[in-house]
Each structure stands twice: as C-alpha cells, then as structure tokens.
Amino acid sequence: MKLKKDKNAVILAHNYQDKEVQEVADIVGDSLKLSLAARETDADIILFAGVKFMAEQAKVLNPEKKVLIPDPSSLCSLAAMVNEEMVKEYKERYPDAPLVVYVNSPIEIKAMADYIVTSANALDVISKLESDVVLFSPDSNLANWVAEKTGKKIITIPPTGHCYVHLLITGYDVIRMKEKYPDAVVMVHPEVPKEAKRYADFIGGTGAMVKFVSKSNARRFLVGTEVGMLNRLRREFPKKQFIPIVDKAQCIGMKKINIEKVYWSLLDEVYEVEVDQKIAKRVREALERTFALTG
C-alpha cells in the first residue's frame, strides 16, 4: 500500500482475482468498468490484475498512463479462440452484418468491430441493431442466449467459441446444488451452457450479479461463475451466504497473478503494456459507437 502511494499508482483487480489481490486494489470490478474508472483517477501508473486483453483495454482507454500487468502470460483462453483471418472470412461471407465483438477478445479483433460489448450490455446493444443478422465473436454461449432473447440470427466466430471455466458449470451441477440448497437463489454467468442457464433464477455478468444481490432479499445464493467472484460478494455482503455451484471453476490465467507478483510489478514497473496507436483509435471508435447506441 505504501509502494502504491509512492508510485502514484492505482491497482485495478478483476472480480475473479484472489482475495488478497482484491483487498489491495483501489477498484474491483469487471474489465470494462475498471478501464473506464481508471480514467477518473490522477494516477500515473495503472496496475491491472487481470488477463492480458483487460490490460490492453486499459491502455486503449488511458493512453497517457503507464499500464502494467503483473504476469504477461496471464491469458484468456476464450480470447485465444479467434484470430483476424477468421473474422475477415466471416465479414466477406456476411458483408452487411454488423460485427459485435465481446470484450473478452484480443485488441486486434476489437479494432475490427463495429461494436464492443460486455456480458452486461450485449443483449441491449444487439437488440437495438437494425440488422436481423449479426456477427458475434467469440463466445457462442453468450451469443446463443442473446439470440434467444432477441430473435436475431447471430453467427458466432468461431462457431464453438467458449470459456472453459464456464463450460464446467453444467445443468446437472445446478440441479444437484439446488437439491442441496433448496432455499438458495441461483445466479449464473451468460457464458455457461444453455442447460445450466435453464435452471437459473438470474443470468448476468459479474457486475450485474453484484447489483442483483444488492436488491435481493434472499440470504443464500448459488453462484455459477469463476470462484474468485465469491471473494467480492462475501466482502460486500457479509450477512449473505454465497456458495459456488462448481468449486473447481477457476481461471488458470487469472490465478497466475498473486499478491507477490503485484508487488514486484509495481516495484520494478514491469510488465508495461503497449498498444499500437492506430489499433487503439479504432477500438475507441467502436466503443464510442456502442456507448452512443446504449446512451
């Protein structure tokens, strides 16, 4: 904490980080919220405790600040499922379809997007698009859920893109835990498979889960997402009980970051994240279009 003050740094920690990393962070939240929140600070250094695409995004939205990631090998497997060649091929096949890119994507893919969405606003954005056919990359479970809600034809790039952590949370797991805790409210992330969403009381991203719990009178919740999320929920709502639907739902990339790496990264000011200015400009333009659409 002293080092952070001496360096005039702000620490951003994703909801999936371990408890001790979240506890030294200035802001804990989802990736886009964190990057936007950093713009409001006067910090010279942003240390992003999250996977690579999140740190890249922070640099795009805060180009004048030094952005650090404690472990550059902290990657998102979902983001790694898509590449530029794939996207170009689908855009040629469907030239009139807008390309909506999920925030969990490499920075080069975001630069190709017409709109960039999070799990919280994907449904809102796509429902407001005039086109009935939409290209979406890369998570197929989120895309299928939005397609069901909007009635639009959503073509996923790639067709089976997924988060392996959320794929661990099955319909069987939800049923099993509901039988064990019949009074509990079930919350799941939209990246979980369709069968798991079927038995949920609430479907939403990590930020939406926090809002839902804050307004709910329930005392016990079954949580279907990466288990790091329970750290934040338990800290903010100590009188409520949170139980993971699958306690082995852990992101290897996220868990590469720990309190020691955060300290050394800040001390030595490594590892700095850089983004090509032309790419960053296109990403900011896509985000601005998205914000304009949603108000």
Buried (B, 14 or more C-beta within 10 A) or exposed (E): EEEBEEBEBBBBBBBBBBEEBBBBBBBBBBBBBBBBBBEEBEBEBBBBBBBBBBBBBBBBBBEEBBBBBBBBEBBBBBBBBBBEEBBEEBBEEBEEBBBBBBBBBBBBBBBBBBBBBBBBBBBBBBEEBEBEEBBBBBBBBBBBBBBEBBEBEBBBBBEEBBBEBBBBBBBEBBBEBBEEBEEBBBBBBBBBBEBBBEBBBBBBBBBBBBEBBEEBEBEEBBBBBBBBBBBBBEEEBEEBBBBBBBEEBBBEBBBBBBBEBBBEBBEEBBBBBEBEEEBBBBBBBBBEBBBEBEE
